[in-house]
Amino acid sequence: MTGSTRREFLKAASVAGGLLAAGAVFGPAGANAAPDDPWARVPVILGRITPPSFPERVFDIRSYGAVGDNSTDCTPAFKAAIAACNAAGGGRVLVPAGKFRTGKIHLLSKVELHVLGTIRFRSDAASYLPVVFTRWQGIECHNYSPFLYAIDQTDVAITGSGTIDGNAAAGPWFDFDGKRGPDWDRLQQQAADGVPVAQRVFGDKHFLKPNLIQFYRCRNVLVEGVALRNPAMWTVHPVLCRNVTVRNVTIYSRGAMVDGVDPESCADVHIHGCSFDTGDDGTVIKSGRDTDGRRVGVPSEDIVIEDNDYYGRWGAITVGSEMSGGVRNVFAQDNRIHAGSSYKSFYGVYLKTNPRRGGVVSDIHVRRLTGSPVDRGAIFVDMNYSLTGPGYGPIVQPVIRDIDLSDIHLDDAPFALKISGAKESPLTGFRLADSTFTKIDTPAPQITNARDVTLSNVTVNGNPV
């Protein structure tokens, strides 16, 4: 990160520790209520989020040699069209009807990639070399290029009614899942040891698969309208970005580590009107992992998630587990969970971390979340997530505090509420109000190592709790 960029984004994120263990306390209704309504912040956040606009110039990729026959390698055509658009001062790079096969695409400032046909990515790993600067599961390194990538750009967009197909199953990427262990161990150890990022080089002959779309240190980002399918890893991954809009996007993914939208260390983000039929978390807020996440130290904050549909899998509204830079001021409202064609959502609201993460998660607000089934539990806060293995780096206890949920109506789940706090760092401040849960296997809340927990007007299987 450049000095100016770091100064712009860096915010102090407290590193937790020193809290005494405590059991759950059910205080009086409203005991934790703030004197002002936190939802009043939402219009202020949305007022700062303005999607970029572009000059009315069109650069048709066919004019640069692209052929939509699902066979011709259009990688040079995409590169030339994007460069010409940027050099002209911006505009629209048009992907017309047809199937355009390509390797990596790198966007530049003032470029709107407008997709009406299909972009279908090549299946050979070499098409995503040379390596680029990226984050892999919250740790900075150099790795295969994301299929669609932009770094240090301003005013960039991916729009249209067409399809972007990662075509991941045709490539080696899911084979990487069974082979990545040594590389992943090495990267985590390098981060814990403070190895310079320039020396954390993977890519060729390594097994850390790339994201479908990643915007890195970009401003004024828009992803709108497109159907995103078959990523190798996380689908839309903005990192260290500000002013991000993801709207009316349809995401379909299968396999491991194929989240929907993952804002990481970003500010002023609006995710709305989207459909998530995903093999992993739907919308998931991140901010770096363990030692490396605390070193960068930039939180995700001021994020609005609304009017989305979730068809599975794992968490719908999710924070973590990579949250070491901190997460704060997240607002999720009017979202819906459905039974998917082959998957079910595992959790409605899912916060996850563990004793190596550090960082602070605070001011998470969810209201008007509805639907069923929720295959593993309706609301789960897990501060003991993924504790198997020796781990890397010091134990630094995270903090989770000030979680506010209301008007939650979820059906068909093993439990309504489970909080698994950390003994050394109990969750502090949790409110659930005006909510109903039906067809719940274990109706009693399961709460350990948490304090200042308030349940107000909550019923499970028709009975108040």
GIJOHU-V616104 format. One record per residue. N is the residue number from 1. SS is DSSP state (h for helix, s for strand, l for the rest). PSI is psi in radians with two decimals (none if undefined). NEAR is the number of other ideal C-beta (glycine too) atoms within 10 Angstrom. Layout:
{{N,SS,PSI,NEAR} {N,SS,PSI,NEAR}}
This chain:
{{1,l,2.34,18} {2,l,2.80,9} {3,h,-0.78,7} {4,h,-0.69,8} {5,h,-0.74,14} {6,h,-0.77,14} {7,h,-0.61,9} {8,h,-0.70,15} {9,h,-0.43,20} {10,l,2.21,16} {11,l,2.57,13} {12,l,2.20,9} {13,l,2.03,25} {14,l,2.50,13} {15,l,2.22,17} {16,l,2.81,23} {17,l,2.83,14} {18,l,0.05,8} {19,l,2.55,19} {20,l,2.56,9} {21,l,2.55,14} {22,l,2.64,17} {23,l,3.04,12} {24,l,2.44,19} {25,l,2.13,12} {26,s,1.70,14} {27,l,3.08,15} {28,l,2.66,8} {29,l,2.30,13} {30,l,0.09,10} {31,l,-0.53,14} {32,l,0.14,19} {33,l,2.39,14} {34,l,2.67,10} {35,l,-0.37,4} {36,l,2.82,8} {37,l,2.03,10} {38,h,-0.46,15} {39,h,-0.27,13} {40,h,-0.28,8} {41,h,-0.39,16} {42,h,-0.86,18} {43,h,-0.55,9} {44,h,-0.79,9} {45,h,-0.85,18} {46,h,-0.49,17} {47,h,-0.41,9} {48,h,-0.26,12} {49,l,1.93,18} {50,l,1.98,13} {51,l,2.58,17} {52,l,2.70,19} {53,l,2.81,13} {54,l,2.61,20} {55,l,2.71,13} {56,l,1.02,8} {57,l,2.48,15} {58,s,2.29,14} {59,s,1.68,21} {60,s,2.18,14} {61,h,-0.38,26} {62,h,-0.47,16} {63,h,-0.19,13} {64,h,0.26,18} {65,l,0.02,14} {66,l,2.49,26} {67,l,2.21,16} {68,l,0.95,20} {69,s,0.16,11} {70,s,0.35,11} {71,s,-0.85,11} {72,s,2.36,16} {73,s,1.93,15} {74,l,0.18,28} {75,h,-0.83,18} {76,h,-0.59,13} {77,h,-0.77,21} {78,h,-0.79,25} {79,h,-0.77,18} {80,h,-0.73,17} {81,h,-0.73,28} {82,h,-0.73,21} {83,h,-0.73,16} {84,h,-0.72,16} {85,h,-0.80,26} {86,h,-0.77,19} {87,h,-0.52,10} {88,l,-0.07,12} {89,l,0.17,11} {90,l,2.88,20} {91,s,-2.69,20} {92,s,2.15,21} {93,s,2.00,30} {94,s,2.24,21} {95,s,1.76,31} {96,l,-3.02,15} {97,l,2.52,10} {98,l,3.04,19} {99,s,2.00,19} {100,s,2.00,28} {101,s,2.33,23} {102,s,2.78,23} {103,l,-2.64,20} {104,l,2.57,21} {105,s,2.18,25} {106,s,2.07,17} {107,l,2.67,25} {108,l,2.93,20} {109,l,2.57,18} {110,l,0.40,23} {111,s,2.19,27} {112,s,1.99,26} {113,s,1.90,26} {114,s,1.98,23} {115,s,2.02,21} {116,l,-0.56,15} {117,l,-2.39,19} {118,s,2.26,19} {119,s,2.13,28} {120,s,2.04,22} {121,s,2.56,27} {122,l,2.71,19} {123,l,-0.04,17} {124,l,2.37,12} {125,h,-0.52,20} {126,h,-0.39,11} {127,h,-0.10,18} {128,h,0.45,25} {129,l,2.74,15} {130,l,2.97,11} {131,l,2.75,17} {132,s,2.87,20} {133,s,2.28,18} {134,s,3.13,23} {135,s,2.39,27} {136,s,1.97,23} {137,l,0.79,19} {138,l,0.10,26} {139,s,2.28,27} {140,s,2.44,24} {141,s,-3.07,27} {142,s,2.26,18} {143,s,-3.13,26} {144,l,2.49,30} {145,l,2.38,24} {146,l,2.69,27} {147,l,-0.76,27} {148,s,2.16,26} {149,s,2.50,24} {150,s,2.41,27} {151,s,2.32,19} {152,l,0.69,16} {153,l,2.76,22} {154,s,2.38,14} {155,s,1.40,20} {156,s,2.53,25} {157,s,2.65,24} {158,s,2.01,29} {159,s,3.07,21} {160,l,3.05,21} {161,l,0.12,13} {162,l,-2.83,21} {163,s,2.41,20} {164,s,1.96,28} {165,s,1.94,21} {166,l,-0.37,28} {167,l,0.56,19} {168,h,-0.63,24} {169,h,-0.38,12} {170,h,-0.24,15} {171,l,-2.91,20} {172,l,-0.02,14} {173,h,-0.76,26} {174,h,-0.32,18} {175,h,-0.49,11} {176,h,-0.53,21} {177,l,-0.63,15} {178,l,-0.08,9} {179,l,-0.14,13} {180,l,-0.22,19} {181,h,-0.96,10} {182,h,-0.68,10} {183,h,-0.75,18} {184,h,-0.72,18} {185,h,-0.76,13} {186,h,-0.77,16} {187,h,-0.76,25} {188,h,-0.70,22} {189,h,-0.70,12} {190,h,-0.75,21} {191,h,-0.78,24} {192,h,-0.58,17} {193,h,-0.05,10} {194,l,0.44,10} {195,l,2.30,14} {196,l,2.50,8} {197,h,-0.61,18} {198,h,-0.38,10} {199,h,-0.01,9} {200,l,1.39,19} {201,s,2.21,13} {202,l,-2.24,20} {203,l,-2.27,19} {204,l,2.29,13} {205,l,0.26,7} {206,l,3.09,21} {207,l,0.72,19} {208,l,1.86,21} {209,l,2.71,27} {210,l,2.80,29} {211,l,2.85,28} {212,l,-0.95,26} {213,s,2.21,26} {214,s,2.21,27} {215,s,2.16,27} {216,s,2.13,21} {217,l,0.81,21} {218,l,2.74,24} {219,s,2.48,19} {220,s,1.36,21} {221,s,2.40,27} {222,s,2.29,21} {223,s,2.06,28} {224,s,2.31,19} {225,l,-0.49,17} {226,l,2.72,25} {227,s,2.17,17} {228,s,2.17,25} {229,s,2.56,21} {230,l,0.92,23} {231,l,2.77,35} {232,l,-0.59,31} {233,l,-2.66,30} {234,l,2.46,29} {235,l,-1.01,30} {236,s,2.03,28} {237,s,1.50,27} {238,s,2.35,25} {239,s,2.25,26} {240,l,0.68,27} {241,l,2.80,26} {242,s,2.47,19} {243,s,1.31,21} {244,s,2.26,25} {245,s,2.21,20} {246,s,1.96,28} {247,s,2.51,17} {248,l,0.67,15} {249,l,2.46,25} {250,s,2.14,16} {251,s,2.27,25} {252,s,2.15,22} {253,l,2.61,28} {254,l,2.63,18} {255,l,-2.87,18} {256,l,2.49,15} {257,l,0.73,20} {258,l,1.00,28} {259,l,2.92,27} {260,l,-1.42,31} {261,s,2.21,28} {262,l,1.38,27} {263,l,2.24,28} {264,s,2.08,28} {265,l,0.77,32} {266,l,2.77,28} {267,s,2.51,23} {268,s,1.36,21} {269,s,2.35,26} {270,s,2.03,23} {271,s,2.00,27} {272,s,2.64,18} {273,l,0.40,16} {274,l,2.83,26} {275,s,2.23,19} {276,s,1.86,30} {277,s,1.45,22} {278,l,2.63,31} {279,l,0.02,19} {280,l,-2.84,26} {281,l,2.56,31} {282,l,-1.36,33} {283,s,2.19,29} {284,s,2.18,27} {285,s,2.27,31} {286,s,2.91,29} {287,l,0.62,33} {288,s,2.81,33} {289,l,2.21,30} {290,h,-2.38,24} {291,h,-0.76,22} {292,h,-0.68,27} {293,h,-0.66,29} {294,h,-0.57,21} {295,h,-0.84,15} {296,h,-0.81,25} {297,l,0.55,20} {298,l,2.13,24} {299,l,2.85,29} {300,s,2.31,28} {301,s,2.71,24} {302,s,1.14,23} {303,s,2.29,25} {304,s,2.18,21} {305,s,1.98,26} {306,s,2.62,18} {307,l,0.82,15} {308,l,2.76,25} {309,s,2.34,18} {310,s,2.22,30} {311,l,0.18,23} {312,l,2.74,24} {313,l,-3.10,26} {314,l,-2.40,24} {315,s,2.50,26} {316,s,-1.21,33} {317,s,1.90,28} {318,s,2.51,27} {319,s,2.23,27} {320,l,-2.95,30} {321,l,-0.22,23} {322,l,1.66,27} {323,s,0.50,31} {324,l,-0.35,34} {325,l,-0.12,31} {326,l,2.63,28} {327,s,2.32,30} {328,s,2.68,20} {329,s,1.08,19} {330,s,2.28,24} {331,s,2.06,22} {332,s,2.20,24} {333,s,2.62,19} {334,s,0.76,14} {335,s,2.71,27} {336,s,2.45,15} {337,s,2.37,29} {338,l,2.80,18} {339,l,2.17,15} {340,l,3.00,18} {341,l,-0.57,9} {342,l,-0.20,11} {343,l,2.80,19} {344,l,2.58,20} {345,s,2.38,31} {346,s,-0.71,21} {347,s,2.53,27} {348,s,-0.94,30} {349,s,2.22,26} {350,s,1.94,27} {351,s,2.24,26} {352,s,2.40,26} {353,l,-3.14,29} {354,l,3.05,19} {355,l,0.05,21} {356,l,-0.16,22} {357,l,-0.72,33} {358,l,-2.83,28} {359,l,2.91,29} {360,s,2.22,23} {361,s,2.12,30} {362,s,2.74,19} {363,s,1.02,20} {364,s,2.13,26} {365,s,2.18,21} {366,s,2.30,23} {367,s,2.72,19} {368,s,0.91,16} {369,s,2.18,26} {370,s,2.84,16} {371,s,-3.04,20} {372,l,2.91,20} {373,l,2.86,19} {374,s,1.81,32} {375,s,-0.49,17} {376,s,-0.36,19} {377,s,2.62,23} {378,s,-0.94,30} {379,s,2.15,28} {380,s,2.10,25} {381,s,2.00,26} {382,s,1.85,21} {383,l,0.17,28} {384,l,0.63,15} {385,l,2.36,17} {386,l,1.06,14} {387,l,0.01,9} {388,l,2.65,5} {389,l,2.92,8} {390,l,-0.48,5} {391,l,2.95,15} {392,l,2.35,20} {393,l,3.08,20} {394,l,2.81,12} {395,l,2.08,12} {396,l,1.91,18} {397,l,2.32,22} {398,l,2.91,26} {399,s,2.33,25} {400,s,2.23,31} {401,s,2.73,21} {402,s,1.14,21} {403,s,2.22,27} {404,s,1.93,21} {405,s,2.43,25} {406,s,2.70,19} {407,s,0.81,16} {408,s,2.23,23} {409,s,1.68,16} {410,s,2.53,27} {411,s,2.74,16} {412,s,1.27,18} {413,s,2.70,29} {414,s,-0.66,14} {415,s,2.77,20} {416,l,-0.76,30} {417,s,2.25,29} {418,s,2.21,19} {419,s,2.02,23} {420,s,1.48,17} {421,l,2.95,26} {422,s,2.35,23} {423,l,-0.70,15} {424,l,-0.23,16} {425,s,1.27,24} {426,l,2.57,24} {427,s,2.47,29} {428,s,2.05,19} {429,s,1.59,19} {430,s,2.24,26} {431,s,2.26,22} {432,s,2.15,23} {433,s,2.65,18} {434,s,0.90,15} {435,s,2.64,24} {436,s,2.52,17} {437,s,2.28,26} {438,s,2.82,16} {439,s,0.89,13} {440,s,2.24,20} {441,s,-0.80,11} {442,s,1.70,14} {443,l,-0.52,16} {444,l,2.36,12} {445,l,2.48,20} {446,s,1.82,14} {447,s,2.15,21} {448,s,2.53,18} {449,l,0.99,20} {450,s,2.61,25} {451,s,2.79,20} {452,s,0.87,19} {453,s,2.20,25} {454,s,2.15,20} {455,s,2.17,23} {456,s,2.08,18} {457,s,0.93,14} {458,s,2.28,21} {459,s,2.50,16} {460,s,2.15,23} {461,l,0.65,13} {462,l,-0.04,9} {463,s,2.43,9} {464,s,2.57,8} {465,l,none,17}}
